Amino acid sequence: MPEARRLKSGKWRLYQTPDLYPIRDPANGTILAFQSLTEARQWWSDRHPQGPGLEEAIKCARCGAYFGPGSGWTTYGGQYYHPSHTPQAVEPQRRR
């Protein structure tokens, strides 16, 4: 299953999950980077019209970091969080 992740540079890169291998351009073998998520989705749908659509990878609602293959996560209020970033875990730390 493919997923898109935003790089620090602002560009978008495509990864093949579950091992997070970057997807390469079949024409020349370079790792793909796109200016927008829309551009990445268009490229993906042009090459895989019958396949699953390209979505942004799941990221923590508090810190914005993406979850890697070995990172734990939990949901709270319909959003994904690192276990230490859930609202009920953060509130007691703020009160100290």
N, C-alpha and C positions, 0 to 999 in steps of 0.2 A: 504494500500500500504506500503510495507516495504522500509526502507532506512538504509544505513550504515553511521555511524559517527565515526570519529577517536577521540579517547580519548587522554588526555595529556600523558598517558603512552605509546602511540604509537599503542596500540591495537585498534581493530575495534569492535564496538558494533552495534547490529541490533535493530531497533526501528520500531514499528507499528505506522503509522501516521493515523489520524491527531493529536492524543493526545500524541504521543511520549512515548508509553509504551514500555519498553525494552522487547524484545522477549526472552522467556525462553526455555531451552532445554526440550522437552516433556518427555524425559526419567527420568530426576531427578529434574526438576524445577529450575535449576540454571540459572542465567543470562549469556548469551553467550558472549564470547569475543574471537576474532580471531587475529592472528598475522599479517594478511594481508587482504586487500580488496578482493583479488583473492580467498583466503581461505573462506572468508565469502560468496562470491558469489557461490562458489562450494557447500557449505553446504546448502545454500538456494535452489539452483537449484535441488539438490538431493532430497529434501523434498517437493518441489513444482514445478515439471517438467512442468506443464501446466500453472502455474501462471505467473505473471509479473516478469521480471528480477529484481535483486537487484541492485540499483544504490546508489552512494554516495549522501548524503543530500546536498541541495543547501547551499552554504556558500558565505559570502561577499568576493568579489574579492580584497578588500583593506585590511581588517583586518583578514580574514580567519575564522571568527566566523560563526557557523551555525545559521540558522534562526529558532527560536522557533515558537510554534503555535501562539503566540500573537505578534511576532515582525513584524514590517513593513519592506518592502523591495521595491526596485525600480530597474529597469534595465537601463543600459546605455552602448551603444556599444556592446550589446549582452551578458553582464555580469550582475550579481546580486550584489547589494550594499545595505547597510543600507542607509536610506535617507540622513544622515549627511556625508556619506562617498563617495558619487558620485563625480566624478572628478570636475564637475562644482560647487559643494558645498565646496570642499576642496581648490581649487585654490584661491578664494578670501581670505580665512583665512591665507594662506601662504604669501600673499603679504603684510600683515600688519606689 
